[in-house]
Amino acid sequence: ATDRNLWAGGPGLDYLRARGFTDATIRRFRFGYEPHFRFQDGGTAEPGIVIPFLVGGKPVLLKRRNLAPADTKKLLHREPYGSIHPLFNADALDDAASGTVFMTEGELDAVSMEQMGFTPCVSGDTGADFFDDAWAEALMGFDSVCVAYDNDVLGAKGFEKVAAAIGAYRVVRVRLPRGVKDANHALRTGVPASEVRE
Protein backbone atom coordinates (compact mmCIF):
# COMPACT_ATOMS: atom_id res chain seq x y z
CA ALA A 1 0.00 0.00 0.00
CA THR A 2 2.84 2.40 0.74
CA ASP A 3 4.13 2.17 -2.83
CA ARG A 4 0.67 3.07 -4.14
CA ASN A 5 0.72 6.10 -1.85
CA LEU A 6 4.06 7.10 -3.35
CA TRP A 7 3.01 6.87 -7.00
CA ALA A 8 -0.16 8.81 -6.31
CA GLY A 9 2.20 11.79 -6.37
CA GLY A 10 3.00 14.36 -3.74
CA PRO A 11 5.74 15.01 -1.19
CA GLY A 12 7.22 11.51 -1.04
CA LEU A 13 7.85 11.21 -4.76
CA ASP A 14 9.05 14.82 -4.91
CA TYR A 15 11.51 14.10 -2.10
CA LEU A 16 13.03 11.06 -3.80
CA ARG A 17 13.32 12.84 -7.14
CA ALA A 18 14.99 15.78 -5.38
CA ARG A 19 17.54 13.32 -4.00
CA GLY A 20 18.51 12.65 -7.61
CA PHE A 21 16.75 9.34 -8.16
CA THR A 22 15.13 8.48 -11.47
CA ASP A 23 11.67 6.96 -11.51
CA ALA A 24 13.22 3.68 -12.69
CA THR A 25 15.49 3.63 -9.63
CA ILE A 26 12.61 4.50 -7.30
CA ARG A 27 10.57 1.62 -8.70
CA ARG A 28 13.47 -0.81 -8.63
CA PHE A 29 14.08 -0.31 -4.90
CA ARG A 30 10.35 -0.34 -4.14
CA PHE A 31 10.26 2.82 -2.06
CA GLY A 32 6.99 3.67 -0.39
CA TYR A 33 5.36 6.66 1.27
CA GLU A 34 3.27 7.20 4.39
CA PRO A 35 1.59 10.60 4.65
CA HIS A 36 1.02 10.36 8.43
CA PHE A 37 3.51 8.52 10.62
CA ARG A 38 4.46 9.15 14.24
CA PHE A 39 8.25 8.81 14.39
CA GLN A 40 8.49 9.51 18.12
CA ASP A 41 6.21 8.63 21.03
CA GLY A 42 4.09 11.65 21.69
CA GLY A 43 5.37 13.34 18.55
CA THR A 44 3.38 14.84 15.75
CA ALA A 45 2.52 12.61 12.80
CA GLU A 46 4.36 13.63 9.65
CA PRO A 47 5.02 12.25 6.17
CA GLY A 48 7.87 9.86 5.48
CA ILE A 49 9.30 7.55 2.87
CA VAL A 50 9.43 3.79 3.43
CA ILE A 51 12.64 1.93 2.57
CA PRO A 52 12.20 -1.85 2.34
CA PHE A 53 15.06 -4.26 3.07
CA LEU A 54 14.36 -7.19 0.74
CA VAL A 55 15.66 -10.74 1.04
CA GLY A 56 14.52 -13.09 -1.69
CA GLY A 57 12.38 -10.23 -2.96
CA LYS A 58 10.40 -10.06 0.29
CA PRO A 59 10.66 -7.31 2.93
CA VAL A 60 12.31 -8.38 6.18
CA LEU A 61 12.70 -4.86 7.56
CA LEU A 62 10.98 -1.55 6.85
CA LYS A 63 12.80 1.65 7.60
CA ARG A 64 10.86 4.90 7.64
CA ARG A 65 12.53 8.26 7.19
CA ASN A 66 10.94 11.66 7.46
CA LEU A 67 11.25 14.13 4.62
CA ALA A 68 14.02 16.21 6.19
CA PRO A 69 16.17 17.85 3.51
CA ALA A 70 19.53 16.28 2.78
CA ASP A 71 22.27 17.20 5.27
CA THR A 72 19.77 18.06 8.02
CA LYS A 73 18.72 16.01 11.04
CA LYS A 74 16.43 13.15 10.07
CA LEU A 75 13.98 10.99 12.02
CA LEU A 76 14.10 7.23 11.49
CA HIS A 77 11.91 4.31 12.53
CA ARG A 78 12.62 0.59 12.09
CA GLU A 79 10.05 -2.21 11.91
CA PRO A 80 10.61 -4.66 13.43
CA TYR A 81 12.62 -2.87 16.07
CA GLY A 82 15.40 -4.87 17.68
CA SER A 83 18.31 -7.13 16.92
CA ILE A 84 17.70 -7.90 13.23
CA HIS A 85 20.29 -6.18 11.02
CA PRO A 86 19.88 -7.21 7.38
CA LEU A 87 21.95 -5.67 4.62
CA PHE A 88 20.08 -3.28 2.39
CA ASN A 89 20.03 -4.50 -1.25
CA ALA A 90 21.23 -7.93 -0.11
CA ASP A 91 19.64 -9.67 -3.11
CA ALA A 92 22.13 -7.91 -5.39
CA LEU A 93 24.87 -10.00 -3.78
CA ASP A 94 23.25 -13.19 -5.03
CA ASP A 95 23.31 -11.86 -8.59
CA ALA A 96 27.03 -11.00 -8.39
CA ALA A 97 28.46 -13.62 -6.00
CA SER A 98 32.11 -12.61 -6.57
CA GLY A 99 34.40 -9.82 -7.78
CA THR A 100 33.93 -6.33 -6.30
CA VAL A 101 31.16 -5.15 -4.03
CA PHE A 102 30.50 -1.62 -2.76
CA MET A 103 29.20 -0.66 0.68
CA THR A 104 27.84 2.62 2.05
CA GLU A 105 26.70 3.89 5.45
CA GLY A 106 23.06 4.29 4.51
CA GLU A 107 20.40 3.10 2.12
CA LEU A 108 20.03 6.25 0.05
CA ASP A 109 23.79 6.30 -0.54
CA ALA A 110 23.67 2.66 -1.69
CA VAL A 111 20.85 3.50 -4.10
CA SER A 112 22.90 6.47 -5.34
CA MET A 113 25.95 4.29 -5.96
CA GLU A 114 23.84 1.78 -7.88
CA GLN A 115 22.33 4.51 -10.04
CA MET A 116 25.85 5.83 -10.80
CA GLY A 117 26.90 2.35 -11.93
CA PHE A 118 28.76 1.10 -8.86
CA THR A 119 27.18 -2.32 -8.50
CA PRO A 120 26.42 -4.29 -6.50
CA CYS A 121 26.18 -1.87 -3.60
CA VAL A 122 24.79 -2.66 -0.15
CA SER A 123 24.54 -0.81 3.13
CA GLY A 124 24.02 -1.61 6.76
CA ASP A 125 21.07 -0.20 8.63
CA THR A 126 22.74 1.62 11.50
CA GLY A 127 25.38 3.98 10.10
CA ALA A 128 29.15 3.78 10.27
CA ASP A 129 29.64 2.93 13.93
CA PHE A 130 28.31 -0.65 13.76
CA PHE A 131 29.24 -3.67 11.66
CA ASP A 132 27.35 -6.93 12.06
CA ASP A 133 29.18 -10.26 11.92
CA ALA A 134 26.56 -11.54 9.48
CA TRP A 135 27.54 -8.82 7.00
CA ALA A 136 31.13 -10.08 6.99
CA GLU A 137 29.83 -13.53 6.14
CA ALA A 138 27.65 -12.16 3.33
CA LEU A 139 30.63 -10.33 1.82
CA MET A 140 33.08 -13.19 2.21
CA GLY A 141 32.83 -14.44 -1.38
CA PHE A 142 33.92 -11.13 -2.91
CA ASP A 143 37.50 -10.38 -3.89
CA SER A 144 37.31 -6.76 -2.75
CA VAL A 145 34.95 -4.59 -0.74
CA CYS A 146 34.97 -0.90 -1.72
CA VAL A 147 33.71 1.13 1.22
CA ALA A 148 32.03 4.42 0.27
CA TYR A 149 31.26 5.71 3.75
CA ASP A 150 30.71 9.40 4.42
CA ASN A 151 33.57 11.78 3.75
CA ASP A 152 34.13 12.63 7.44
CA VAL A 153 35.77 11.38 10.64
CA LEU A 154 32.96 8.94 11.44
CA GLY A 155 33.18 7.53 7.93
CA ALA A 156 36.91 6.98 8.36
CA LYS A 157 36.35 5.20 11.68
CA GLY A 158 33.61 3.09 10.11
CA PHE A 159 35.98 2.07 7.33
CA GLU A 160 38.41 0.79 9.95
CA LYS A 161 35.61 -1.30 11.48
CA VAL A 162 34.87 -2.90 8.12
CA ALA A 163 38.55 -3.59 7.51
CA ALA A 164 38.93 -5.19 10.92
CA ALA A 165 35.86 -7.36 10.39
CA ILE A 166 36.62 -8.76 6.94
CA GLY A 167 40.36 -8.26 6.44
CA ALA A 168 42.21 -5.09 5.51
CA TYR A 169 43.75 -6.74 2.45
CA ARG A 170 40.28 -7.02 0.86
CA VAL A 171 38.96 -3.57 1.74
CA VAL A 172 39.44 -0.35 -0.24
CA ARG A 173 38.12 3.06 0.77
CA VAL A 174 36.27 4.91 -1.97
CA ARG A 175 37.49 8.51 -2.16
CA LEU A 176 34.83 11.11 -2.80
CA PRO A 177 35.91 14.50 -4.17
CA ARG A 178 36.77 17.20 -1.63
CA GLY A 179 33.63 18.88 -0.32
CA VAL A 180 31.35 15.98 -1.26
CA LYS A 181 29.74 14.55 1.89
CA ASP A 182 28.50 11.21 0.63
CA ALA A 183 27.35 9.24 -2.40
CA ASN A 184 23.94 10.88 -2.54
CA HIS A 185 25.55 14.32 -2.39
CA ALA A 186 27.68 13.24 -5.36
CA LEU A 187 24.58 12.13 -7.28
CA ARG A 188 22.56 15.26 -6.47
CA THR A 189 25.35 17.61 -7.49
CA GLY A 190 26.21 15.79 -10.71
CA VAL A 191 29.67 14.53 -9.76
CA PRO A 192 30.81 12.26 -12.63
CA ALA A 193 31.30 8.61 -11.73
CA SER A 194 34.88 8.97 -12.94
CA GLU A 195 35.58 11.32 -10.02
CA VAL A 196 34.51 8.73 -7.44
CA ARG A 197 37.78 6.89 -6.94
CA GLU A 198 38.89 3.72 -5.19
VEXTORDO-69861 format. One record per residue (C-alpha): x, y, z; residue number from 1; residue in three letters. Coordinates in steps of 0.1 Angstrom, whole numbers, plus 2048, in hexadecimal, padded with zeros to 3 digits. Layout:
! VEXTORDO-69861
DOSE   east   north    up   pos   code
DOSE      X       Y     Z   NUM    ALA
...
***
This chain:
! VEXTORDO-69861
DOSE   east   north    up   pos   code
DOSE    800     800   800     1    ALA
DOSE    81C     818   807     2    THR
DOSE    829     816   7E4     3    ASP
DOSE    807     81F   7D7     4    ARG
DOSE    807     83D   7ED     5    ASN
DOSE    829     847   7DE     6    LEU
DOSE    81E     845   7BA     7    TRP
DOSE    7FE     858   7C1     8    ALA
DOSE    816     876   7C0     9    GLY
DOSE    81E     890   7DB    10    GLY
DOSE    839     896   7F4    11    PRO
DOSE    848     873   7F6    12    GLY
DOSE    84F     870   7D0    13    LEU
DOSE    85B     894   7CF    14    ASP
DOSE    873     88D   7EB    15    TYR
DOSE    882     86F   7DA    16    LEU
DOSE    885     880   7B9    17    ARG
DOSE    896     89E   7CA    18    ALA
DOSE    8AF     885   7D8    19    ARG
DOSE    8B9     87F   7B4    20    GLY
DOSE    8A7     85D   7AE    21    PHE
DOSE    897     855   78D    22    THR
DOSE    875     846   78D    23    ASP
DOSE    884     825   781    24    ALA
DOSE    89B     824   7A0    25    THR
DOSE    87E     82D   7B7    26    ILE
DOSE    86A     810   7A9    27    ARG
DOSE    887     7F8   7AA    28    ARG
DOSE    88D     7FD   7CF    29    PHE
DOSE    867     7FD   7D7    30    ARG
DOSE    867     81C   7EB    31    PHE
DOSE    846     825   7FC    32    GLY
DOSE    836     843   80D    33    TYR
DOSE    821     848   82C    34    GLU
DOSE    810     86A   82F    35    PRO
DOSE    80A     868   854    36    HIS
DOSE    823     855   86A    37    PHE
DOSE    82D     85C   88E    38    ARG
DOSE    853     858   890    39    PHE
DOSE    855     85F   8B5    40    GLN
DOSE    83E     856   8D2    41    ASP
DOSE    829     875   8D9    42    GLY
DOSE    836     885   8BA    43    GLY
DOSE    822     894   89D    44    THR
DOSE    819     87E   880    45    ALA
DOSE    82C     888   860    46    GLU
DOSE    832     87B   83E    47    PRO
DOSE    84F     863   837    48    GLY
DOSE    85D     84C   81D    49    ILE
DOSE    85E     826   822    50    VAL
DOSE    87E     813   81A    51    ILE
DOSE    87A     7ED   817    52    PRO
DOSE    897     7D5   81F    53    PHE
DOSE    890     7B8   807    54    LEU
DOSE    89D     795   80A    55    VAL
DOSE    891     77D   7EF    56    GLY
DOSE    87C     79A   7E2    57    GLY
DOSE    868     79B   803    58    LYS
DOSE    86B     7B7   81D    59    PRO
DOSE    87B     7AC   83E    60    VAL
DOSE    87F     7CF   84C    61    LEU
DOSE    86E     7F0   844    62    LEU
DOSE    880     811   84C    63    LYS
DOSE    86D     831   84C    64    ARG
DOSE    87D     853   848    65    ARG
DOSE    86D     875   84B    66    ASN
DOSE    870     88D   82E    67    LEU
DOSE    88C     8A2   83E    68    ALA
DOSE    8A2     8B3   823    69    PRO
DOSE    8C3     8A3   81C    70    ALA
DOSE    8DF     8AC   835    71    ASP
DOSE    8C6     8B5   850    72    THR
DOSE    8BB     8A0   86E    73    LYS
DOSE    8A4     883   865    74    LYS
DOSE    88C     86E   878    75    LEU
DOSE    88D     848   873    76    LEU
DOSE    877     82B   87D    77    HIS
DOSE    87E     806   879    78    ARG
DOSE    864     7EA   877    79    GLU
DOSE    86A     7D1   886    80    PRO
DOSE    87E     7E3   8A1    81    TYR
DOSE    89A     7CF   8B1    82    GLY
DOSE    8B7     7B9   8A9    83    SER
DOSE    8B1     7B1   884    84    ILE
DOSE    8CB     7C2   86E    85    HIS
DOSE    8C7     7B8   84A    86    PRO
DOSE    8DC     7C7   82E    87    LEU
DOSE    8C9     7DF   818    88    PHE
DOSE    8C8     7D3   7F4    89    ASN
DOSE    8D4     7B1   7FF    90    ALA
DOSE    8C4     79F   7E1    91    ASP
DOSE    8DD     7B1   7CA    92    ALA
DOSE    8F9     79C   7DA    93    LEU
DOSE    8E8     77C   7CE    94    ASP
DOSE    8E9     789   7AA    95    ASP
DOSE    90E     792   7AC    96    ALA
DOSE    91D     778   7C4    97    ALA
DOSE    941     782   7BE    98    SER
DOSE    958     79E   7B2    99    GLY
DOSE    953     7C1   7C1   100    THR
DOSE    938     7CC   7D8   101    VAL
DOSE    931     7F0   7E4   102    PHE
DOSE    924     7F9   807   103    MET
DOSE    916     81A   814   104    THR
DOSE    90B     827   836   105    GLU
DOSE    8E7     82B   82D   106    GLY
DOSE    8CC     81F   815   107    GLU
DOSE    8C8     83F   800   108    LEU
DOSE    8EE     83F   7FB   109    ASP
DOSE    8ED     81B   7EF   110    ALA
DOSE    8D1     823   7D7   111    VAL
DOSE    8E5     841   7CB   112    SER
DOSE    904     82B   7C4   113    MET
DOSE    8EE     812   7B1   114    GLU
DOSE    8DF     82D   79C   115    GLN
DOSE    902     83A   794   116    MET
DOSE    90D     818   789   117    GLY
DOSE    920     80B   7A7   118    PHE
DOSE    910     7E9   7AB   119    THR
DOSE    908     7D5   7BF   120    PRO
DOSE    906     7ED   7DC   121    CYS
DOSE    8F8     7E5   7FE   122    VAL
DOSE    8F5     7F8   81F   123    SER
DOSE    8F0     7F0   844   124    GLY
DOSE    8D3     7FE   856   125    ASP
DOSE    8E3     810   873   126    THR
DOSE    8FE     828   865   127    GLY
DOSE    924     826   867   128    ALA
DOSE    928     81D   88B   129    ASP
DOSE    91B     7FA   88A   130    PHE
DOSE    924     7DB   875   131    PHE
DOSE    911     7BB   879   132    ASP
DOSE    924     799   877   133    ASP
DOSE    90A     78D   85F   134    ALA
DOSE    913     7A8   846   135    TRP
DOSE    937     79B   846   136    ALA
DOSE    92A     779   83D   137    GLU
DOSE    914     786   821   138    ALA
DOSE    932     799   812   139    LEU
DOSE    94B     77C   816   140    MET
DOSE    948     770   7F2   141    GLY
DOSE    953     791   7E3   142    PHE
DOSE    977     798   7D9   143    ASP
DOSE    975     7BC   7E4   144    SER
DOSE    95D     7D2   7F9   145    VAL
DOSE    95E     7F7   7EF   146    CYS
DOSE    951     80B   80C   147    VAL
DOSE    940     82C   803   148    ALA
DOSE    939     839   825   149    TYR
DOSE    933     85E   82C   150    ASP
DOSE    950     876   826   151    ASN
DOSE    955     87E   84A   152    ASP
DOSE    966     872   86A   153    VAL
DOSE    94A     859   872   154    LEU
DOSE    94C     84B   84F   155    GLY
DOSE    971     846   854   156    ALA
DOSE    96B     834   875   157    LYS
DOSE    950     81F   865   158    GLY
DOSE    968     815   849   159    PHE
DOSE    980     808   864   160    GLU
DOSE    964     7F3   873   161    LYS
DOSE    95D     7E3   851   162    VAL
DOSE    982     7DC   84B   163    ALA
DOSE    985     7CC   86D   164    ALA
DOSE    967     7B6   868   165    ALA
DOSE    96E     7A8   845   166    ILE
DOSE    994     7AD   840   167    GLY
DOSE    9A6     7CD   837   168    ALA
DOSE    9B6     7BD   818   169    TYR
DOSE    993     7BA   809   170    ARG
DOSE    986     7DC   811   171    VAL
DOSE    98A     7FD   7FE   172    VAL
DOSE    97D     81F   808   173    ARG
DOSE    96B     831   7EC   174    VAL
DOSE    977     855   7EA   175    ARG
DOSE    95C     86F   7E4   176    LEU
DOSE    967     891   7D6   177    PRO
DOSE    970     8AC   7F0   178    ARG
DOSE    950     8BD   7FD   179    GLY
DOSE    939     8A0   7F3   180    VAL
DOSE    929     892   813   181    LYS
DOSE    91D     870   806   182    ASP
DOSE    911     85C   7E8   183    ALA
DOSE    8EF     86D   7E7   184    ASN
DOSE    900     88F   7E8   185    HIS
DOSE    915     884   7CA   186    ALA
DOSE    8F6     879   7B7   187    LEU
DOSE    8E2     899   7BF   188    ARG
DOSE    8FD     8B0   7B5   189    THR
DOSE    906     89E   795   190    GLY
DOSE    929     891   79E   191    VAL
DOSE    934     87B   782   192    PRO
DOSE    939     856   78B   193    ALA
DOSE    95D     85A   77F   194    SER
DOSE    964     871   79C   195    GLU
DOSE    959     857   7B6   196    VAL
DOSE    97A     845   7BB   197    ARG
DOSE    985     825   7CC   198    GLU
***
